Amino acid sequence: MSEEPVVQSEACIQEGLVWLAQKEPRFKHAIQITADIPLRLRDDGFKQLLNAIISQQLSVSSANSIWRRIECAKLDNPEAITAACDEDLRKAGFSRQKILYARSLVEANIDYISLRAKDANSIISTLTRIKGIGQWTAEIYLIFSLGRQDIFASGDLALQEATFTLFGLPVRPTQKELRILSESWSPWRSVAARLLWAYYKTIKSKEEIR
């Protein structure tokens, strides 16, 4: 396994939150108004990366619906995708582009066990060489499937919007601007991301109530 620290329990989340609140008072405010900051750890491997690809540029509800169809059709593993024709994949919910991405993921033939032992930069480099996997997808995999403690997906629109609101910024930060800002939250950037996602969900819920 990699020597990089991991978030693997609710206790890790709490430790990170305490550190972040001491580092940045605005995080303390976010913690106070956010009821639940979930761990959200998942398995690693082919299926999780395929799920991430399917979810790209879709709402959560649409992505979940399509993923259920794919699972029901048993097209969530390399062998099945290799054996299936494009029409079978389309019927299950794959778009033309995502058929290409799924086949590229199969062809990459990643050793997911060995991948666990690599450092974050090496993992990102390995994954982003695959068509259809960009920086955001690789970082999400590191946060939720490998549990890495110090990863921040600065290209995520919800994280950008949450930071814009919480920090009272004049405009929503760009990916580059948010990446620079998040450097001061190291070594707990993955917990900061979880907190900001939960904060974003909280403020959006309050907007809907109004």
N, C-alpha and C positions, 0 to 999 in steps of 0.2 A: 504493500500500500504506500501511497505518497506520504511524505512527512508533513505536508501542508495540513494545518489544523482543520477539523471538520465540525459541523453543527449536526449533532446526532440525537439530541433530546431537548425536551422543554427546558431543562436546566441550562443548556447551552444558550437557548434563546434568552432566558432571563439574565444570564451573565452578560451577554452582549448588550441587552437593553440598559442595564445598569451603567455599563461603560459609555454607551452612546449618550445617555441622559447627562452624565457628568461632563462629557466632551462638548455637548451642544444643547443648550437650554430649550431650543425649539423641538428637539426630539423628546424632551421631557413632556412638553405640551401634547405632542402626538400620542405618546404613551397614555397620558391621562384621559384622552377622549376616545381611545381605541380599545374596544372591549376584548378582542381576540386577535392574537398574533400567532397564527398557526405554524407548525413545523413544516408540514407539507412535503415530507420526504417521500420519494418514489423509488421504484426499482431502477436499475440502470440497464443498458443493453439496447438491442435493435428496436424493440417494440416502443420504448420510450422516445427514441429519436424519431421513429416513424410518426408517432403521435404528435410530436412537436412540429414536424413538417406539415402534417395534415391541418394543424391548428393555425398555421400562418395566415394572417390577413382575414381571419374569420372571427366572428363573435364567439364567446364561450359556448353559448347554447347551440350555435350552428356546428361548431367543431365537435362538441360532445355527441350531437346527433349523427354526424357523419362517422365518427369513430365507432359508435355502437353498430352501425351498419357494417363497417369493415370487420369488426370483431365477430359479428354474427355470420359473415361470409367466410370467416377464418382466413382472412387475407392480411394478417398482422405479423407474418413471419417471413423470413427470406425465401424459404422453400416454396411457399404458396405463391408469393409474388413472382418468383421465377417461372413457375408452372402456369400462371394465369396469363391470358391474353389481355390486350389493352381494353377490349370491350367488357370483360369480366370486372376489371378494375374500375372502369367508368360506372358500371351498374352499382358497384359497392359505394361509390361516392368520390372516387379519385377524380380530380380535374386532369386535363391533358398534361398540364405542367407538373402536377404532383405525381403523375405516373412516371414521368421522367426522373423526378427527384427520388421516388421510391426505388426505382431500378438502379439509380446511381448509388444509393445507400447499400443496396444488396451487393453491387459490384465492388464496393470499397472493402468488403469482407473484414471489417474491423474486429480485432481481438479485444473484446470489451473487458476481459479479465486483466489483461496487460495494461489497458488504458487507465485503469484505476490507479496504477502505481506511478503514473506520469504527473509532472507538475502542470499547473493550470495552463500556462502558456503553450506547452507542448500539446495538450489536449485540444485547445482552441485551434492550434495550427493543423492538427490532424483532422478535426471535424470540418473546418471551413474549407478544406480542399475538396470536400464532397459537394457536388452540385445540389443546390437547394438548402444548404446549411450555412448560415451566416453567423456573424459575431453574436447576435442576440440568441439564436437557438443554442449555440455552443455554451454561452454563459448560463442560460436557463438549465441546461443539462448539468453543468457544474454545480449550480446552486441546489437543485432539487433531486437529482439522481445520484450525484457523488457527494453532496453535502458539504462542499468546500465553504470555508468560513469567510473568505475575504474576496468574494466576487460580487461585482455590481453590474447589472445589465443596463447601462446608461442609455441604450437605444430604445428602451421600453417607454412607450408614450405615457402609460399610467405613472411610472416613476418620475418622468419629466413633469407631468401635471401636478403630482403630489408635492414635489419639491418646489415648484413654482408657487403653489398656494401656501405651504407651510413656512417657507422662507420669505414670503412676501416679495418675490422677485418682480421686476418690472415687466418681464416677458418670460415665456416658458423657455427653459434652458435647452440648448441644442445637445446632441449626443456628446460632442466634444466638451462643452462647458460643464455638463453634468459629470462626465468622467473626471474632470479636473477637480470639481467640487467634492466628489465622493472620495478622493484620495485621503482627505483628512479624517474619514471615517474608518480607515484601516486600523486594526486588523479585523473589524467586525462589519465589513461592507455587506455581507450576505444577510445579516440580521437587520441592518439599516434598510436594505431592499424589502425585506419582509414587513418591517414596520411601515414603510412608505406605501406599500401595496395595501396593507390593512387600513392605513389612514385614508388613502384614496377611496376605498370602499365605504368608509365611514362618512366622509364628507359628501360623497355622491348620494348616499342614502338620505342624508339630511336635506339635500337639495330636492329629492323626490318628495319628501314629506311636505315641504313648503308648497 
